[in-house]
């Protein structure tokens, strides 16, 4: 496919030329400011640099510089239900990522099992009916660093998620423009990122045809009222409300309607979960059926009280946080200070739509001095509540256990 | 077009917006430079990682991993070669596993 409208971070040749040259960098040493975030991951390591020099980004937790893996510092989630673009987390699979896109020359291809192949400019897409939706984008492995036993991967705390108001067009409208032929089963999405090595698996994801045409899946060209940062998928990003972010393909330039199920590596092997309740299994357990990760599950967090913080005994303290229902809205949020024996119902904030973060708050009065633990539980509109036991799987996916915040009452 | 107009266009209505409002929105070409940290593996036995691993990713991802058993490190190294087709010399894998088990801990 012709892609003369894009420049990428590093060419494959440059990257492969890196081998053997690495020693030269040793002498230079780090020169950037060394602010440190401490993530409370069991067994560590807990320290990460805070990076402030990534383009269009403010202070971010640096999990990996190349390809960028930037986590949203948790205090950002206390500042409102919408995560600012410059604090929105970043995750790329391959190091060859787009660093320059010509908005006039960019084209989105719609091809495969269709009547009329399309090559759409951004102007074409902007002229189509516009839709807007608030939706949470959460990495499949958000909170992986809390898995026990620990598992390999991006060692995130809770900041591999964000909520934005997405503006764009319905995927359905784009598909209708091409005319999906009878017999289509899935739609596959590819972006401007590329494998470092030529025979490495290009990152592509697919949705079932009915899902792709449900009128909710979007192609977004703006988040929170601005064009997307390149690191978050400029110029176009798939928005799959209620589903994990692995499907929200960044910088999409290719939509392929398939008449056979997609068996590419990123669907068949990567991003699969145990087909069990809560995607839970035991370490080393065999005979488990693995399926592609899909819908999100409810989660909730305290955002205004840090672990270990002291609150005053006998006086009401405002406890505040965020919740999301996963693939549907938040029905209720409950707060406990005695390990889940007693719960009090929190007051929910403004409803920004069923796929959005929802703020909650509750006044809590604890008469007895000493250590205590706050726990918060979201129940979604389908009646699904967060479990009180953590799940485990070898990829560290789909954590949604009731989270605990230790406090001191004094 | 100014950013203000762009924002107004987005904020004025429910979806789908009127055709006129839609025409207000413009997407601008973008170009970024990514910072290069130049972080490498250090200490005895690190050369083999610096030569094999840094073509595809920076060292930070590896250094942030928890302690894991040697078998888990071996599985990770083999995933890089077999699944992601990293140009890692097979004969270097034991030395990579040895370095990671020594420096990161064996779980």
Interface residues (C-beta under 8 A of the other chain):
Chain A: X7 X9 X15 X16 X18 X19 X20 X22 X23 X25 X26 X28 X29 X30 X32 X41 X43 X44 X45 X48 X51 X53 X54 X55 X56 X62 X63 X64 X65 X66 X67 X68 X69 X94 X95 X99 X100 X101 X102 X103 X104 X122 X126 X127 X129 X130 X131 X132 X133 X145 X149 X150 X152 X154 X155 X167 X195 X196 X197 X199 X200 X201 X221 X222 X225 X226 X227 X230 X231 X234 X235 X265 X269
Chain B: X3 X6 X7 X10 X11 X14 X15 X16 X17 X22 X23 X25 X26 X27 X28 X29 X30 X31 X32 X33 X34 X35 X36 X37 X38 X39 X40 X42 X47 X50 X51 X52 X54 X55 X56 X57 X58 X60 X61 X63 X64 X65 X66 X67 X68 X72 X75 X76 X83 X84 X85 X86 X87 X107
